[in-house]
């Protein structure tokens, strides 16, 4: 997580696991969203809406 350096970040991927979430929670002091995308569909309007909602709540 050196590249995030404690800053808020969003990780969008089709292979996010509970292990990834646990690792980020333990090693990243800043806010983060790990958003899993279904690889069969790619990014959908639902994904974009979820990302937008999270970003609106965590501005600044």
C-alpha positions as CSV (number, residue, x, y, z in Angstrom):
1,X,0.0,0.0,0.0
2,X,3.0,2.3,-0.3
3,X,1.5,3.8,-3.5
4,X,-1.6,4.9,-1.6
5,X,0.4,6.4,1.3
6,X,-2.6,6.5,3.6
7,X,-4.7,8.4,1.1
8,X,-8.3,7.4,0.3
9,X,-8.5,5.0,-2.7
10,X,-10.8,2.7,-4.6
11,X,-9.7,-0.7,-6.0
12,X,-12.0,-2.1,-8.7
13,X,-11.2,-5.7,-9.7
14,X,-12.8,-9.0,-10.6
15,X,-10.6,-11.0,-8.1
16,X,-11.1,-9.2,-4.8
17,X,-11.2,-11.7,-1.9
18,X,-11.8,-11.6,1.8
19,X,-8.1,-12.0,2.2
20,X,-7.5,-8.7,0.2
21,X,-10.1,-6.9,2.4
22,X,-8.5,-8.1,5.6
23,X,-5.0,-7.2,4.4
24,X,-6.1,-3.6,3.4
25,X,-7.9,-3.2,6.7
26,X,-4.8,-4.2,8.6
27,X,-2.2,-2.2,6.5
28,X,-3.9,0.9,5.2
29,X,-4.8,3.6,7.6
30,X,-6.8,5.6,5.1
31,X,-10.3,5.1,3.7
32,X,-10.6,2.5,1.0
33,X,-13.2,0.7,-1.1
34,X,-12.5,-2.7,-2.6
35,X,-15.2,-3.1,-5.2
36,X,-15.5,-6.5,-6.9
37,X,-16.8,-6.5,-10.5
38,X,-18.4,-9.6,-12.0
39,X,-16.0,-10.6,-14.8
40,X,-18.9,-11.9,-16.9
41,X,-20.3,-8.3,-17.3
42,X,-17.4,-5.9,-16.6
43,X,-18.3,-2.5,-15.1
44,X,-22.1,-2.0,-15.1
45,X,-24.3,1.0,-14.3
46,X,-24.8,-0.6,-10.9
47,X,-21.1,-0.6,-10.3
48,X,-20.7,3.0,-11.4
49,X,-23.6,4.0,-9.1
50,X,-22.0,2.2,-6.1
51,X,-18.6,3.8,-6.8
52,X,-20.2,7.3,-7.2
53,X,-22.2,6.9,-4.0
54,X,-19.1,5.8,-2.0
55,X,-17.0,8.7,-3.5
56,X,-19.7,11.2,-2.6
57,X,-19.7,10.0,1.0
58,X,-15.9,10.1,1.3
59,X,-14.9,13.3,-0.5
60,X,-12.1,15.3,0.9
